[in-house]
Amino acid sequence: MAGAKAKNQAKIELGASQPFQAEVAKLLSLMVHSVYSDRDVFLRELISNASDALDKLRYESIAKPELLEKEPELSITIAADKAAGTLTVTDTGIGMSAEELASHLGTIARSGTEAFVEKAKGDVNLIGRFGVGFYAAFMVADKMEVTSRKAGSAKAHLWTSDGLGSFTVSEAERGPRGTRIVLHLKKNAQDYLESWKIESVVKVYSDHIAHPIKLAEDRDTARQINSASAIWARPKAEVTEEQHKEFYQALAHVSGDPALTLHYKAEGRNEYQVLLYVPGERPFDLYDPQRKGRQKLYVRRVFIADDAELLPAYLRFVRGVVDSADMPLNLSREMLQNNPDVAAVRKALTNRVLSELKKLSEKDKDAFGKIWDLYAPVIKEGLYEDFERREEIFEFARFKSTKAEALTLRDYVNGLKENQTAIYYITAEDAAKAAASPQLEGYRARDIEVLLLTDPVDSFWVRTAMGFDGKPFVSVNQGASDLDKIKPAAAKDEKKPDDLSLGKLIASLKAALGERVKDVRMSDRLTDSAVCIVNDSHLDRALERMLSRQKDSGVSISAPVLEINGGHAMIKALALKADAGGDLADAAHLLLDQAFILEGEVVADPAGFARRLSALMGKLYS
């Protein structure tokens, strides 16, 4: 990776026009030709980027004080030039080299996917979210000039683009440390040159920024226009809901409201301030394979890292800030993983978030339901990974069932039938397929509730969980059922063939199907359907299918058990034919294929299935 990066950097030709990354070019075209509903967001994003640059310099200068270059002030300055029609945002932060200018401003580092760009085409309100804030400036500017000198470097460089597909990076006259962004505003964006407009945008979106934001009055004077007070450091009672909303939107790069806010100060062995938000909409990177957390770590207001993994991966959707009063300032990436103070904070923070989710589930079911609908597949990763807190997650987890849309395990256990000793579940790709499975018929006949588990992670955690409240989890599509212990709510008066005829039928089906099935047996889980398939292997069938699609998993789909319903008219007719010595080869394969179709699986031999079905229909209608 490092080698590839170095190779790309070596290709930079100063002064030559260079194309944007394909996704950036499309995004820029979308911005230039769209009317964004809230263009103010561009200034918020530029200020946020400047604040990050100041934080990085502040952190780097702890080990290398010389980076401050006898210019210790860390600030952001906004200047408007009405005559030239330009708006300038300057910071005295870490700065960028020529390579970093080309890399950071020529690619989408934080979202960078074709899917995002395609989605944005249908919703221009997405512009400005997900780390593309720098490019949002092209909604108000038809040209941008970025001059930057990296701290400690003698050279400065200029990045220039009109947002129409390319950019140039060239050497610039040495200037102050940091970055200066000059926006040549479009005619319909001249209001951003007015002091009142700049101040109102900063007040709404960036008042919380911990560094001074100054508005230049003239060449020599500038006045501070933000409070520069870290919102997380203020007493909880002094922060309004609107201020939380503004900070959350700037932090998470979204335009909505948080679904849950946690603001508190922890004292004791470790002292730290916490301000966390559960987003009211799914973050764009929720299912990123790296599963990185997005909580920022500060130590005594000094920025340390923005992905310190202060929460486990299954809570990665939580955004916010943790500011420690007693951690060392020189925390490296390795120390973040192994530092006992960080570990203690991580443990306490995780417990607190789960505790707050549980409280919300009890206090406001609708608000919690919204969070669960958004993040259930991710939170349930904790049921598989976090053995220590599995029971705590079980207490607020919600599940679809054959009787309810959102059921707790406690409610399920409280509704157990007489002689029911297990929590029954079925896994499937979606709730509709699960609910339609013939394997549920015997459970419905006995009024037994079955959990409908449809998220991919469900197939994993349910295998490792020991159970809940002393009741094991039992799959309805795996192994033999134990329904004979529970009486049906209303037994059907069905006359089954005698045992001898059924025995002959089962023997005939086994002989005809051979290795396609592991076994053929009578079913007590079927009441309406003629057949179903179940697994007798140690894996649930849905999990087996999922793993078989993955390369190098070593898992293949095993031959199922075919269960038949002795009370079904078709099975009765086949039993009579078996008793008379008839040929049941085609019927056997049709029965098995029918069972596969009922489970939403593809038949192994579609041509054979069609041929047998055509032959059968020919006999019926000839």
Phi, psi and omega in degrees: 000312179297323180294320178296321180295316180297322180297317179296319181295326182294338183280350183295124179247109183300133178088347181267146177289132181235139181284149173289158168305145186308317182294324179294316181301317179294319181294319179297318178298320179297318181290315183298325186256015179242158174254107182279136187291337180219084185290344181304338186299335182298321182288322175303316183291320179295321178293320178298317178297319178296320178297319177298319179296323177291318178300317182295318178295318180301320180289313182296328183286349176297315179273333182231079182302335182295343179295338179286343172053040180060020175233076189287346184292129176248111185206168177236132181235133178247130181228135178247134177239099183294325181295317181273345182071033183240148173239128185242132175242119184238137173232157179254040185271208189291333180076175181224146174278177178299317180297319181290324175301313181293320182286309184289325185257004179248354178224161173267102187283328190257342176237306166040038179235148176300324182299321180296315181297318180297320179294321182296334180299327181268355183209090184295345178291349177285340181297137181096350178261170167063035173080014177254021186300325180302316182289341178299339180297336179287355173286336181244349184236143175259001175201143178228140176234123180242112177255129185216140172233120182290139180304129180091352182259150179270344185258144174242154181223155182241125175255129183227140175201151173257008177074017184252020173127347181212169178212164175232149174235125181222165177290148180231163176297138180301129179229194179297158176298143176113202188228137176237122180250121179251120178256122174271101190289145174290163182297328182274010180235021183291344179294341179284000174267354180273135182301318182298323181291314180299314182296321181293320179294316179296319181298318183286315190257333192230015181298332183282344183308129188286350179258152179296132172250119186249146174250119182290124178275321176206195184298329188249345184235147178211145179241147181285135184240005174238163181281339179054037178245119180300123185299326182289341181274350180279154175301143183305320184292341184268354182260123182278164178299323179294321178294321176299317180298315180297315180294316180300316181296321178290322182290315186265356180059048178228175180241001182267197180253152173288146178275337179204137180239131175241116182226112181200168177241127179263135179228158182132226179300319176239134179247125180200156179253141187232133171220105184236150179229138167265115184299146178276002175215153184295127173299148184298332185258023185302323182253024175298133183303333181285340175053043182282145174279159181234044176257130181274136178252127173241152171235113182050050177071004177265123181294132180249308182200153177255001176220056186282000180054053179280351174231154179295163185301331182283356173245025185294343180287344181287129179250152175155197187225140170234125183241110184271144178263348187227001175286155176290146181286339185265037180293124175264175178301318180295319181293327178299326180282331189244354183290127182296328178293319178296318179298319180294318178295317180301316181295313182294320182295317179298314179299321182291317180298315179296321178297318180292324176296319178295316179300317180296321181297332180272327186271320184220090185296326181292315180296318179293322180301323178296316179296316182296320179299324182284320194237008182307313182298332180276315180300324181291347171299330179294332177294333179270325189261326190253081182300325184298326185246013183301315182296325179293321177293321178303329185293332180243355181297146179240145182223144169284149178216179178290352181237344187217155177274330181214099186243138172271156177295329178297317178296322180298311182297323179293342181256017181298143177279165178300132181074002176280124185242005185222162172261112185271144179214161173224138178255143179198173182287331176207166186295325181296316178295319180297313183293334182272356184296133178296341181294347180273350188300315181294330179286320177295321180298334179257009179058035179266128179284140179233131177287136178257100185261114189237358176272142181308323183292339181301321182295339181269308186293326185292338178282330184265343180286135180285338182139191178220131179053039177080003181252122181287157173274129182231127180281136178280347179248028179218123178076178179285144179277163178241036185288345181295344179281342186243128183285139175297151179296321177211102186291137178278142179273085183242133178264117180269156175300159180291162185301327182293316180294318178295322178297319178293321179296314180298318179297318180295318179295318178299315182296320183288322185274334177055234185282357178292338179230153175278327181194162171234131183209164175289150182243140170251008179261350181259138175234327183247319182280157182280323187215163169203163176247144176224163179259138173252005178278177181283354180253142170297146185297322179297318178293321179299318178295318182297312182291328182294338179280346183269133179295143175064018177282336181075008182251131174237159182286124183277161176293132183276172169266131176265120177256138181242149181263105184297342181268358182279141184302319181293320179293323177298316181295319179292326178296320178296319180292321177297322181294330180272001178083020181288161179276119183246018185300308181295320180298321180298314180292324177295321178297314181294317179296323177298319179295321177297316181297320179298332179269004179078018180262161179273136178291146185293326184229083182303321180295318179295320178298314180296320180296315180294319180294320179296318179297318180296316180293327178297320179293321183291323188251009180277000000 
